[in-house]
Amino acid sequence: MLDLETLRKELNPEQFKAVTTTDGAILIIAGAGSGKTRVITFRIAHMLDKGIPQSQILALTFTNKAAKEMVDRIKSLTQKKLQNLTISTFHAFGVKILRQEITKLGWRENFSIYDETDRVALIKECGRELKFSPEAMDIYTIGNLISNIKTGRKNWETANDMYKPLYELYQEGLKLYNAVDFDDLIVLPIKLFKEFPEVLARYRERYKYIMVDEFQDTSHQQYEMMHLLADQNVAVVGDDDQSIYSWRGADYQNIINFEHDFKVQEIRLEQNYRSTETILEAANGVISHNTNRKDKKLWSGNGGGKPIEVFMPQNETDEANFIAESILGIAMDEHRKYDEFGVLMRANTQGRVLEEALLENNIPYTMSGGTSFFERKEIKDIVSYLRVIANHDDDINLIRILNTPRRGIGRATIQMLNDEALLNGCTMWNAMDSLISRPGSPANDAVKEDLAEFMKLIEDERQKILTGRGLSNKVRQMIEDIDYKDYLIGEFGKSQKAVQFKLMNIESLLNSIDAWEKDPDNDNPSVFNYLNRITLVSQDNSDDNDNKGKVNLMTIHASKGLEFPVVFIAGCEEGLIPHARSVAENDGDVEEERRLFYVAITRARDKLFLTSCQQRKKMNMVNECTPSRFLDEIPQNLIEYHEPKEITEEEAHDMLSNFLDNLKARK
């Protein structure tokens, strides 16, 4: 039991107040490293101990990883099963609502969720149908415009008016294919709540206590969803100083909106449990230059700590070598593992030189933002089969698998299918049926036979996969039925390693399905739930199990929420941090870039290195660099200008021997 005495021992006074104030609207301003997750999990555990039913609590966050960590911690604190407690990302919660209610909006049950690849394919299809020129089809720009219009961040104006028919066709396409995109997972529940008051009333009646994590990262739509659902018992946790996602719709002004819309009690968590006093003074010194913020000052009980070291290498190659050699030196001197190091950069373009230096020095590393497991071709092929089995009207995935493995259905047949679908205003699946059966069909007998065989294959697999349990075994059998292994050998036969790697990935997929099915908390292991789960999970793009014992190389944005004993921030130069594009787009305002630098500094626990090159190559031109203005905002008494540690030949030999021994052990 988490009685009040236990809570007082476990928490500092501000944390205790945040945990035990369960009624009313509460704004918890949680500075970096101040025990935010601890407060949220203790708060929910305390509510359960008070007798509040699990089913009345809704906690919303931004990543599946954060949601899972909360569930695990609450289970550990309460020793209870949490089958009726809803701890979810905003998007997963949107799926939960749409699963129950989407038919009211004209979709059918068992809709598909389009990922970025599917979305791009649909945009291209719409552009082709409207005969847009290749020059007009900037997919990145159009994708952003569709998202901005849909979520209300932009309106139609003369400059972008030409894309209005494409937007409308895209929306019609989603509905025709019985699919939704990621924006819809927030936009459509709001539409439901507004158009069907009885639906909103039902959800408000259920969720009496709402919590929102990382509140500064909420978009206008996420805030609106929360505002519609919340009565009075709502707690939001955030830090305006860590708001770094305006480019994807986040608006830290939601903190002000919250104070306006609710009668709010504010609680501030300012004691930092992560970093040394030196690192926090540096962070405070920088962020104090922002004017549009809630005034707060982090403090630490961890002691003074080592000075922040600044190195000004000649160029990016020297910078990368300095970082690699420093990691080797610190790892040896302080007996640190490689996963205790974080190397942060403002832009992905900085990564190549840093990667080369780490490789050259035999330092194992992981680079965030690589190809997601679920984006690999072989995985996407298998999952596409499952998506079509689950939803015949999913044209994007149907087209992907129609001739994979090859079965004689070429471009001419696909064009015929497209024409038939346009003629009848139907999906590709119905167009196939029409080409096979209607009098006067343009398809010859061979084409009809190929299409009929494909439809029979999908229907046969559907009968197996949609009935009973044992999804992983059924998927394994499906892979055999379509001869996918022979297809891989035919495609990549010259490289046995490539074939083996892809087969290992498929085995990993089957194992993950098996583990998901056997999870005792999974009360409905259907193919529909599995497909929605992997669409949501793949958005997190995290591969935690592979990252042990490796240096963490990542963008500052990707580092948010993480911490490392030793941190290097590379490229502390004007044009990189603050980034030139951001400065230009915001009319010279650098407050978000400053928040980003603040986030980078506060990832460090014990030791922080900053590098600022004198020159940097850009587009094959060598440019002179100016140190970032943010370096001048760090109190100068905290900084020590640094020379790299020289490594003796004997130390280098020892390190290479250790690395080779570790490599053999891993094999």
C-alpha positions as CSV (number, residue, x, y, z in Angstrom):
1,M,0.0,0.0,0.0
2,L,1.2,3.5,-0.9
3,D,0.1,5.2,2.3
4,L,0.9,8.9,2.8
5,E,3.9,8.1,5.1
6,T,5.4,5.9,2.4
7,L,4.8,8.6,-0.2
8,R,6.5,11.3,2.0
9,K,9.6,9.1,2.3
10,E,9.7,8.3,-1.5
11,L,9.0,11.8,-2.8
12,N,10.2,15.4,-2.3
13,P,7.6,17.9,-1.1
14,E,6.6,19.2,-4.6
15,Q,6.4,15.6,-6.0
16,F,4.3,14.6,-3.0
17,K,1.9,17.4,-3.6
18,A,1.6,16.5,-7.3
19,V,1.0,12.8,-6.5
20,T,-1.6,13.3,-3.8
21,T,-3.6,16.1,-5.4
22,T,-6.0,13.9,-7.5
23,D,-9.0,16.2,-7.8
24,G,-9.4,19.3,-10.0
25,A,-7.2,20.6,-12.8
26,I,-3.5,20.5,-12.1
27,L,-0.6,21.9,-14.2
28,I,2.7,20.1,-13.2
29,I,5.7,22.0,-14.6
30,A,8.4,19.3,-14.6
31,G,11.9,20.5,-15.4
32,A,14.4,18.2,-17.1
33,G,15.4,15.3,-14.9
34,S,13.0,16.2,-12.1
35,G,11.3,12.8,-11.8
36,K,8.4,13.4,-14.1
37,T,7.7,9.7,-14.9
38,R,8.1,8.8,-11.2
39,V,5.4,11.4,-10.3
40,I,3.0,10.2,-13.0
41,T,3.3,6.5,-12.0
42,F,3.1,7.2,-8.3
43,R,0.1,9.4,-8.9
44,I,-1.8,6.7,-10.8
45,A,-0.7,4.0,-8.2
46,H,-2.0,6.3,-5.4
47,M,-5.3,6.8,-7.2
48,L,-5.8,3.1,-7.5
49,D,-4.9,2.7,-3.8
50,K,-7.6,5.3,-3.0
51,G,-10.2,3.0,-4.7
52,I,-10.6,4.9,-8.0
53,P,-11.4,2.2,-10.5
54,Q,-8.8,1.4,-13.2
55,S,-11.5,1.9,-15.9
56,Q,-12.0,5.6,-14.9
57,I,-8.3,6.6,-15.5
58,L,-6.9,7.6,-18.8
59,A,-3.2,8.5,-19.2
60,L,-2.0,9.9,-22.6
61,T,1.6,10.2,-23.8
62,F,3.5,10.3,-27.0
63,T,5.5,7.1,-27.5
64,N,4.7,3.4,-27.0
65,K,8.0,3.2,-25.1
66,A,6.8,5.8,-22.6
67,A,3.4,4.1,-22.2
68,K,5.0,0.7,-21.6
69,E,7.4,2.1,-19.0
70,M,4.5,3.7,-17.1
71,V,2.5,0.4,-17.1
72,D,5.6,-1.6,-15.9
73,R,6.3,0.9,-13.1
74,I,2.7,1.0,-11.9
75,K,2.5,-2.8,-12.0
76,S,5.7,-2.9,-9.9
77,L,4.3,-0.3,-7.4
78,T,0.8,-1.8,-7.0
79,Q,1.4,-5.5,-7.7
80,K,-1.9,-5.4,-9.6
81,K,-3.0,-6.5,-13.0
82,L,-3.9,-3.5,-15.0
83,Q,-6.3,-4.9,-17.6
84,N,-8.8,-2.0,-17.3
85,L,-6.3,0.9,-17.0
86,T,-5.9,2.9,-20.2
87,I,-2.3,4.2,-20.6
88,S,-1.8,4.9,-24.3
89,T,-0.4,7.2,-26.9
90,F,-2.8,9.8,-28.3
91,H,-2.8,7.9,-31.6
92,A,-3.4,4.5,-30.1
93,F,-6.3,5.9,-28.1
94,G,-7.7,7.4,-31.3
95,V,-7.6,3.9,-32.8
96,K,-9.4,2.5,-29.8
97,I,-12.3,5.1,-30.3
98,L,-12.4,4.6,-34.1
99,R,-12.6,0.8,-33.7
100,Q,-15.8,1.2,-31.8
101,E,-17.4,4.2,-33.6
102,I,-16.0,4.7,-37.1
103,T,-19.0,3.2,-38.9
104,K,-20.9,6.4,-37.8
105,L,-18.6,8.4,-40.1
106,G,-19.1,6.1,-43.1
107,W,-16.1,3.8,-42.8
108,R,-16.5,0.1,-42.4
109,E,-15.1,-1.8,-39.4
110,N,-11.6,-3.3,-39.7
111,F,-10.2,-0.2,-41.5
112,S,-6.5,0.0,-42.4
113,I,-4.1,2.6,-41.0
114,Y,-1.9,3.9,-43.8
115,D,1.8,4.4,-42.9
116,E,4.0,6.9,-44.7
117,T,4.8,4.6,-47.6
118,D,1.1,3.8,-48.2
119,R,0.2,7.5,-47.9
120,V,2.9,8.5,-50.5
121,A,1.6,5.9,-52.9
122,L,-2.0,7.2,-52.6
123,I,-0.8,10.8,-53.1
124,K,1.1,9.7,-56.3
125,E,-2.0,7.8,-57.5
126,C,-4.2,10.9,-57.0
127,G,-1.6,13.1,-58.8
128,R,-1.5,10.7,-61.8
129,E,-5.3,10.6,-62.0
130,L,-5.5,14.4,-62.0
131,K,-2.6,14.5,-64.6
132,F,-0.4,16.7,-62.4
133,S,3.0,17.3,-64.1
134,P,6.1,15.7,-62.5
135,E,7.3,19.2,-61.5
136,A,4.1,19.8,-59.5
137,M,4.4,16.5,-57.7
138,D,6.7,17.4,-54.8
139,I,5.5,14.6,-52.6
140,Y,7.1,16.0,-49.4
141,T,5.5,19.4,-49.8
142,I,2.1,17.9,-50.8
143,G,2.2,15.5,-47.9
144,N,2.9,18.4,-45.5
145,L,0.1,20.5,-47.1
146,I,-2.4,17.7,-46.7
147,S,-1.5,17.2,-43.1
148,N,-1.6,20.9,-42.4
149,I,-5.0,21.4,-44.0
150,K,-6.5,18.3,-42.4
151,T,-5.3,19.4,-38.9
152,G,-6.3,23.0,-39.3
153,R,-2.7,24.4,-39.2
154,K,-3.2,25.9,-42.7
155,N,-6.1,27.1,-44.9
156,W,-6.4,27.0,-48.6
157,E,-4.9,30.1,-50.2
158,T,-4.1,31.2,-53.7
159,A,-0.5,29.9,-53.5
160,N,-1.6,26.3,-52.8
161,D,-5.1,26.3,-54.3
162,M,-4.0,24.1,-57.2
163,Y,-3.7,21.1,-54.8
164,K,-7.3,21.3,-53.5
165,P,-8.6,18.7,-56.0
166,L,-5.7,16.4,-55.1
167,Y,-6.5,16.8,-51.4
168,E,-10.2,16.0,-52.0
169,L,-9.3,13.0,-54.2
170,Y,-6.9,11.8,-51.5
171,Q,-9.6,12.0,-48.9
172,E,-12.0,10.2,-51.1
173,G,-9.4,7.5,-51.8
174,L,-8.9,6.9,-48.1
175,K,-12.6,6.3,-47.6
176,L,-12.8,4.2,-50.8
177,Y,-10.0,1.9,-49.6
178,N,-11.5,1.9,-46.1
179,A,-8.3,3.4,-44.7
180,V,-7.3,6.3,-42.5
181,D,-3.9,8.1,-42.2
182,F,-2.1,9.1,-39.0
183,D,-3.7,12.6,-38.8
184,D,-7.1,10.9,-38.9
185,L,-6.4,9.1,-35.7
186,I,-6.8,12.4,-33.9
187,V,-9.0,14.4,-36.4
188,L,-11.7,11.7,-36.8
189,P,-12.3,11.1,-33.0
190,I,-12.8,14.9,-32.6
191,K,-15.3,14.8,-35.5
192,L,-17.1,12.0,-33.8
193,F,-17.3,13.8,-30.5
194,K,-18.6,17.0,-32.1
195,E,-21.1,15.4,-34.5
196,F,-22.4,12.7,-32.1
197,P,-22.8,14.2,-28.6
198,E,-24.0,10.8,-27.2
199,V,-20.6,9.3,-28.1
200,L,-18.7,12.1,-26.3
201,A,-21.0,11.7,-23.3
202,R,-20.2,8.0,-23.1
203,Y,-16.5,8.5,-23.1
204,R,-16.7,11.4,-20.6
205,E,-18.8,9.2,-18.3
206,R,-16.1,6.5,-18.4
207,Y,-12.9,8.5,-18.0
208,K,-13.3,10.6,-14.9
209,Y,-9.5,11.1,-14.3
210,I,-7.3,12.2,-17.2
211,M,-3.5,12.7,-17.3
212,V,-1.4,14.0,-20.2
213,D,2.4,13.5,-20.3
214,E,4.8,15.8,-22.3
215,F,2.0,18.4,-22.4
216,Q,4.2,20.9,-24.2
217,D,4.4,18.6,-27.2
218,T,0.6,18.4,-27.7
219,S,-0.8,19.8,-31.0
220,H,-4.0,21.9,-31.2
221,Q,-6.0,18.8,-32.1
222,Q,-4.6,16.7,-29.2
223,Y,-5.4,19.5,-26.9
224,E,-8.9,19.7,-28.3
225,M,-9.4,16.0,-27.9
226,M,-8.3,16.2,-24.3
227,H,-10.4,19.3,-23.6
228,L,-13.6,17.6,-25.1
229,L,-13.0,14.5,-22.9
230,A,-12.0,16.2,-19.6
231,D,-14.5,17.3,-17.0
232,Q,-12.5,18.7,-14.1
233,N,-10.1,16.0,-12.8
234,V,-7.3,16.5,-15.3
235,A,-3.6,16.7,-14.7
236,V,-1.1,17.7,-17.3
237,V,2.7,17.4,-17.0
238,G,5.1,19.3,-19.1
239,D,7.9,21.8,-19.4
240,D,7.7,24.7,-21.8
241,D,11.5,24.9,-21.9
242,Q,11.5,21.5,-23.7
243,S,9.0,22.3,-26.4
244,I,11.0,21.5,-29.6
245,Y,8.4,20.1,-32.0
246,S,6.6,23.1,-33.5
247,W,7.4,21.8,-37.0
248,R,5.1,18.9,-36.4
249,G,2.3,20.9,-34.9
250,A,3.2,21.0,-31.2
251,D,2.3,24.2,-29.4
252,Y,3.5,24.9,-25.9
253,Q,0.9,27.7,-25.8
254,N,-1.4,24.9,-24.9
255,I,-0.1,25.4,-21.4
256,I,-1.6,28.9,-21.5
257,N,-4.8,27.5,-23.1
258,F,-5.1,25.0,-20.3
259,E,-4.8,27.8,-17.7
260,H,-7.5,29.7,-19.5
261,D,-10.0,26.8,-20.0
262,F,-9.7,25.2,-16.5
263,K,-9.4,26.4,-12.9
264,V,-5.8,25.3,-12.6
265,Q,-3.5,24.7,-9.6
266,E,0.2,24.9,-10.6
267,I,2.9,22.7,-9.1
268,R,6.6,23.1,-10.1
269,L,9.2,20.3,-10.0
270,E,12.6,22.0,-10.1
271,Q,14.9,19.6,-8.3
272,N,16.9,17.7,-10.9
273,Y,18.1,14.2,-10.1
274,R,20.0,13.6,-13.3
275,S,22.8,16.2,-13.8
276,T,25.6,17.9,-11.9
277,E,25.2,21.5,-10.7
278,T,27.6,22.7,-13.4
279,I,25.5,21.2,-16.2
280,L,22.3,22.6,-14.7
281,E,23.8,26.1,-14.3
282,A,24.9,26.0,-17.9
283,A,21.4,25.0,-19.0
284,N,19.8,27.7,-16.8
285,G,22.2,30.3,-18.2
286,V,21.2,29.4,-21.7
287,I,17.4,29.1,-21.3
288,S,17.1,32.3,-19.2
289,H,17.6,34.2,-22.5
290,N,14.2,33.0,-23.7
291,T,11.4,35.6,-22.8
292,N,8.3,33.5,-23.6
293,R,8.5,31.0,-20.8
294,K,7.5,30.2,-17.2
295,D,10.3,31.3,-15.0
296,K,12.0,28.3,-13.2
297,K,15.5,27.3,-12.1
298,L,16.6,23.7,-12.0
299,W,18.9,22.8,-9.1
300,S,20.7,19.6,-8.2
301,G,21.7,17.8,-5.1
302,N,24.4,15.9,-7.1
303,G,27.3,18.3,-6.3
304,G,29.3,20.7,-8.5
305,G,30.7,18.3,-11.1
306,K,33.4,18.7,-13.8
307,P,33.6,21.8,-16.0
308,I,32.0,21.8,-19.5
309,E,34.7,21.3,-22.1
310,V,34.7,23.2,-25.4
311,F,36.9,22.1,-28.3
312,M,37.2,24.1,-31.5
313,P,38.6,21.8,-34.2
314,Q,39.8,22.9,-37.6
315,N,37.0,21.1,-39.5
316,E,34.4,18.3,-39.2
317,T,37.0,15.6,-39.7
318,D,39.0,16.8,-36.8
319,E,35.8,17.2,-34.8
320,A,34.8,13.6,-35.5
321,N,38.3,12.3,-34.6
322,F,38.3,14.3,-31.4
323,I,35.0,12.8,-30.3
324,A,36.0,9.2,-31.2
325,E,39.4,9.5,-29.5
326,S,37.8,11.2,-26.4
327,I,35.3,8.3,-26.2
328,L,38.2,5.8,-26.3
329,G,40.1,7.7,-23.7
330,I,37.2,8.2,-21.2
331,A,36.0,4.6,-21.7
332,M,39.5,3.3,-20.7
333,D,40.2,5.8,-17.9
334,E,36.8,5.7,-16.3
335,H,35.9,2.1,-17.2
336,R,32.7,3.2,-18.9
337,K,30.7,1.1,-21.4
338,Y,30.1,2.5,-24.8
339,D,26.3,2.9,-24.2
340,E,27.1,5.5,-21.5
341,F,28.1,7.9,-24.3
342,G,25.6,10.1,-26.3
343,V,26.8,12.0,-29.4
344,L,24.2,14.6,-30.4
345,M,23.9,16.6,-33.6
346,R,21.5,19.2,-34.9
347,A,21.2,17.8,-38.4
348,N,21.4,14.3,-40.0
349,T,24.0,15.7,-42.5
350,Q,26.6,15.8,-39.7
351,G,26.2,12.0,-39.2
352,R,28.4,10.6,-42.0
353,V,31.7,12.0,-40.8
354,L,31.0,11.1,-37.2
355,E,30.1,7.5,-38.3
356,E,33.3,7.2,-40.3
357,A,35.4,8.2,-37.3
358,L,33.6,5.8,-35.0
359,L,34.1,2.9,-37.5
360,E,37.7,3.8,-38.0
361,N,38.3,3.6,-34.3
362,N,36.4,0.3,-34.0
363,I,33.8,1.9,-31.7
364,P,30.5,0.1,-31.9
365,Y,27.6,2.6,-32.3
366,T,23.9,2.8,-33.1
367,M,22.5,5.6,-35.3
368,S,18.9,6.5,-34.6
369,G,16.6,7.0,-37.6
370,G,17.9,4.0,-39.6
371,T,15.5,1.8,-41.6
372,S,12.7,0.7,-39.4
373,F,12.2,-3.1,-39.1
374,F,8.7,-2.8,-40.5
375,E,10.0,-0.8,-43.4
376,R,12.3,-3.5,-44.7
377,K,11.1,-4.9,-48.0
378,E,10.6,-8.5,-46.9
379,I,8.7,-7.5,-43.8
380,K,6.5,-5.0,-45.7
381,D,5.7,-7.7,-48.3
382,I,4.5,-10.2,-45.6
383,V,2.6,-7.5,-43.7
384,S,1.0,-6.3,-47.0
385,Y,-0.4,-9.8,-47.5
386,L,-1.9,-9.6,-44.0
387,R,-3.4,-6.2,-44.7
388,V,-5.1,-7.3,-47.9
389,I,-6.3,-10.5,-46.1
390,A,-7.8,-8.3,-43.4
391,N,-9.1,-5.6,-45.7
392,H,-9.6,-6.5,-49.4
393,D,-10.2,-2.8,-50.2
394,D,-6.7,-1.8,-49.3
395,D,-5.5,-0.9,-52.8
396,I,-2.0,0.3,-51.9
397,N,-1.0,-3.0,-50.3
398,L,-3.0,-5.1,-52.9
399,I,-0.9,-3.5,-55.7
400,R,2.3,-4.2,-53.7
401,I,1.6,-7.9,-53.5
402,L,-0.3,-8.5,-56.8
403,N,2.9,-9.6,-58.5
404,T,5.1,-10.4,-55.5
405,P,6.2,-13.1,-55.8
406,R,5.9,-12.9,-59.6
407,R,2.8,-14.5,-61.0
408,G,2.5,-13.0,-64.5
409,I,0.5,-9.9,-63.5
410,G,2.3,-7.1,-65.1
411,R,1.9,-3.4,-65.7
412,A,-0.7,-3.8,-68.5
413,T,-2.9,-5.8,-66.2
414,I,-2.6,-3.3,-63.4
415,Q,-3.5,-0.5,-65.8
416,M,-6.5,-2.5,-66.9
417,L,-7.5,-2.9,-63.2
418,N,-7.0,0.9,-62.6
419,D,-9.3,1.7,-65.6
420,E,-11.9,-0.8,-64.4
421,A,-11.8,0.7,-60.9
422,L,-12.2,4.2,-62.3
423,L,-15.0,3.1,-64.7
424,N,-17.0,1.5,-61.8
425,G,-15.9,3.8,-59.0
426,C,-14.8,0.8,-57.0
427,T,-11.7,-0.7,-55.4
428,M,-9.1,-2.8,-57.1
429,W,-10.4,-6.0,-55.5
430,N,-13.9,-5.3,-57.0
431,A,-12.3,-4.4,-60.3
432,M,-10.6,-7.8,-60.4
433,D,-13.9,-9.5,-59.9
434,S,-15.4,-7.3,-62.6
435,L,-12.7,-8.1,-65.1
436,I,-13.0,-11.8,-64.5
437,S,-16.8,-12.0,-64.7
438,R,-18.4,-9.2,-66.7
439,P,-19.4,-9.7,-70.3
440,G,-17.2,-7.7,-72.7
441,S,-14.3,-7.6,-70.2
442,P,-11.0,-6.4,-71.9
443,A,-9.1,-9.1,-70.0
444,N,-8.1,-12.2,-72.0
445,D,-8.4,-15.7,-70.6
446,A,-4.8,-15.9,-69.3
447,V,-5.2,-12.6,-67.4
448,K,-8.6,-13.8,-65.9
449,E,-7.0,-17.0,-64.8
450,D,-4.1,-15.2,-63.1
451,L,-6.4,-12.8,-61.3
452,A,-8.8,-15.6,-60.2
453,E,-5.9,-17.6,-58.8
454,F,-4.7,-14.5,-56.9
455,M,-8.2,-13.9,-55.5
456,K,-8.6,-17.5,-54.5
457,L,-5.2,-17.5,-52.7
458,I,-6.2,-14.4,-50.7
459,E,-9.6,-15.9,-49.8
460,D,-8.1,-19.2,-48.8
461,E,-5.6,-17.5,-46.5
462,R,-8.3,-15.3,-45.1
463,Q,-10.3,-18.4,-44.1
464,K,-7.3,-19.7,-42.2
465,I,-6.0,-16.5,-40.7
466,L,-9.3,-15.0,-39.5
467,T,-10.5,-18.2,-37.6
468,G,-9.2,-19.5,-34.3
469,R,-5.8,-18.8,-32.6
470,G,-2.2,-19.5,-33.6
471,L,-1.6,-16.5,-35.9
472,S,2.2,-16.9,-36.1
473,N,1.9,-20.5,-37.4
474,K,-0.7,-19.5,-39.9
475,V,1.5,-16.6,-41.2
476,R,4.4,-19.1,-41.4
477,Q,2.2,-21.4,-43.5
478,M,1.1,-18.5,-45.7
479,I,4.8,-17.6,-46.4
480,E,5.2,-21.2,-47.6
481,D,2.0,-21.1,-49.6
482,I,3.2,-18.1,-51.7
483,D,6.7,-19.6,-52.1
484,Y,8.2,-16.4,-50.7
485,K,11.6,-18.1,-49.8
486,D,12.0,-19.1,-53.5
487,Y,11.1,-15.6,-54.5
488,L,13.9,-14.2,-52.3
489,I,16.4,-16.7,-53.7
490,G,15.4,-15.7,-57.2
491,E,15.7,-11.9,-56.4
492,F,18.9,-12.0,-54.3
493,G,20.4,-15.4,-55.1
494,K,23.8,-14.0,-56.0
495,S,24.1,-12.8,-52.4
496,Q,23.5,-15.7,-50.0
497,K,24.1,-13.3,-47.1
498,A,21.3,-11.0,-48.3
499,V,18.9,-13.9,-48.6
500,Q,19.9,-15.2,-45.1
501,F,19.5,-11.8,-43.6
502,K,16.0,-11.4,-45.0
503,L,15.0,-14.9,-43.9
504,M,16.3,-14.1,-40.4
505,N,14.1,-10.9,-40.4
506,I,11.0,-12.9,-41.4
507,E,11.8,-15.3,-38.5
508,S,12.0,-12.3,-36.2
509,L,8.6,-11.2,-37.4
510,L,7.1,-14.6,-36.8
511,N,8.7,-14.7,-33.3
512,S,7.3,-11.2,-32.5
513,I,3.8,-12.3,-33.5
514,D,4.1,-15.4,-31.4
515,A,5.2,-13.4,-28.3
516,W,2.4,-10.8,-28.9
517,E,-0.2,-13.6,-29.1
518,K,1.1,-15.2,-25.8
519,D,1.1,-12.0,-23.8
520,P,-1.3,-12.6,-21.0
521,D,-2.5,-9.0,-21.2
522,N,-3.6,-9.6,-24.9
523,D,-7.2,-10.6,-24.7
524,N,-7.9,-10.3,-28.4
525,P,-4.9,-11.5,-30.6
526,S,-6.7,-11.0,-33.9
527,V,-4.9,-10.1,-37.2
528,F,-6.8,-6.7,-37.1
529,N,-5.3,-5.8,-33.7
530,Y,-1.9,-7.0,-34.7
531,L,-1.8,-4.9,-37.8
532,N,-2.9,-1.7,-36.0
533,R,-0.4,-2.4,-33.3
534,I,2.6,-2.6,-35.7
535,T,1.5,0.5,-37.5
536,L,1.6,2.4,-34.3
537,V,4.8,0.7,-32.9
538,S,6.8,1.3,-36.1
539,Q,6.2,5.1,-35.7
540,D,8.4,5.1,-32.6
541,N,11.3,3.7,-34.7
542,S,13.1,2.4,-31.7
543,D,15.3,-0.7,-31.5
544,D,16.3,-0.7,-27.9
545,N,17.4,-4.3,-27.7
546,D,20.2,-3.7,-30.3
547,N,21.6,-0.7,-28.6
548,K,23.4,-2.2,-25.6
549,G,27.1,-1.6,-25.5
550,K,27.1,0.9,-28.3
551,V,27.7,4.6,-28.5
552,N,24.4,6.5,-29.1
553,L,24.7,8.7,-32.2
554,M,21.5,10.7,-32.8
555,T,19.9,14.1,-33.5
556,I,19.1,16.3,-30.6
557,H,15.4,15.8,-31.4
558,A,15.8,12.0,-31.1
559,S,17.6,12.4,-27.7
560,K,14.6,14.0,-25.9
561,G,13.7,11.9,-22.9
562,L,17.0,10.1,-22.8
563,E,20.1,10.6,-20.6
564,F,23.8,9.6,-20.8
565,P,26.6,10.0,-18.3
566,V,28.8,11.5,-21.0
567,V,27.4,13.7,-23.8
568,F,29.1,15.3,-26.9
569,I,27.1,18.1,-28.7
570,A,28.7,18.3,-32.2
571,G,28.5,21.4,-34.4
572,C,27.8,24.2,-31.9
573,E,28.0,26.7,-34.7
574,E,25.8,29.5,-36.2
575,G,23.8,27.9,-39.0
576,L,23.7,24.5,-37.3
577,I,22.5,25.4,-33.8
578,P,20.6,27.7,-34.2
579,H,19.9,26.2,-37.6
580,A,19.9,28.7,-40.5
581,R,16.6,27.4,-41.9
582,S,14.8,27.7,-38.5
583,V,16.1,31.2,-38.1
584,A,14.9,32.2,-41.6
585,E,11.5,30.6,-41.2
586,N,10.9,32.3,-37.8
587,D,12.0,35.8,-38.8
588,G,15.1,35.6,-36.7
589,D,13.4,34.2,-33.6
590,V,15.7,31.5,-32.1
591,E,13.7,30.6,-29.0
592,E,12.8,27.1,-30.1
593,E,16.4,26.5,-31.2
594,R,17.6,27.7,-27.8
595,R,15.1,25.2,-26.2
596,L,16.6,22.5,-28.4
597,F,20.1,23.4,-27.1
598,Y,18.8,23.3,-23.6
599,V,17.4,19.8,-24.2
600,A,20.8,18.7,-25.5
601,I,22.7,20.1,-22.5
602,T,20.3,18.4,-20.0
603,R,20.8,15.0,-21.5
604,A,24.2,14.9,-19.8
605,R,24.5,13.5,-16.3
606,D,28.2,13.8,-15.4
607,K,30.2,15.2,-18.3
608,L,29.5,17.5,-21.2
609,F,31.6,18.3,-24.3
610,L,30.8,20.9,-26.9
611,T,32.5,21.1,-30.3
612,S,32.5,24.1,-32.7
613,C,34.4,23.8,-36.0
614,Q,36.4,26.7,-37.4
615,Q,35.5,25.5,-41.0
616,R,32.9,23.1,-42.3
617,K,32.4,21.7,-45.8
618,K,29.0,22.3,-47.4
619,M,28.1,21.4,-51.0
620,N,31.8,20.8,-51.7
621,M,32.6,24.3,-50.5
622,V,34.7,25.0,-47.4
623,N,32.9,27.6,-45.3
624,E,34.3,29.6,-42.3
625,C,32.2,29.0,-39.2
626,T,31.2,31.2,-36.3
627,P,30.7,29.6,-32.8
628,S,27.0,29.4,-31.8
629,R,25.7,32.4,-30.0
630,F,24.4,29.9,-27.4
631,L,28.0,29.2,-26.2
632,D,28.2,32.8,-25.1
633,E,25.1,32.3,-23.0
634,I,26.7,29.6,-20.8
635,P,28.4,31.3,-17.8
636,Q,32.0,31.4,-18.7
637,N,33.2,30.2,-15.3
638,L,31.7,26.8,-16.1
639,I,33.7,26.3,-19.3
640,E,37.1,24.9,-19.9
641,Y,38.7,25.0,-23.4
642,H,40.0,21.6,-24.2
643,E,42.7,19.7,-26.1
644,P,42.1,16.1,-27.0
645,K,43.7,13.4,-24.9
646,E,46.7,11.8,-26.6
647,I,46.5,7.9,-26.6
648,T,49.8,6.1,-26.4
649,E,50.5,3.2,-28.9
650,E,50.4,0.7,-26.0
651,E,46.9,2.0,-24.9
652,A,45.7,1.8,-28.5
653,H,47.0,-1.8,-28.8
654,D,45.2,-2.8,-25.5
655,M,41.9,-1.2,-26.8
656,L,42.1,-3.1,-30.1
657,S,42.7,-6.4,-28.3
658,N,39.7,-5.8,-26.0
659,F,37.5,-4.9,-28.9
660,L,38.5,-8.1,-30.8
661,D,37.9,-10.2,-27.7
662,N,34.4,-8.6,-27.3
663,L,33.7,-9.2,-31.0
664,K,34.6,-12.9,-30.6
665,A,32.4,-13.2,-27.5
666,R,29.4,-11.7,-29.3
667,K,29.8,-14.2,-32.1
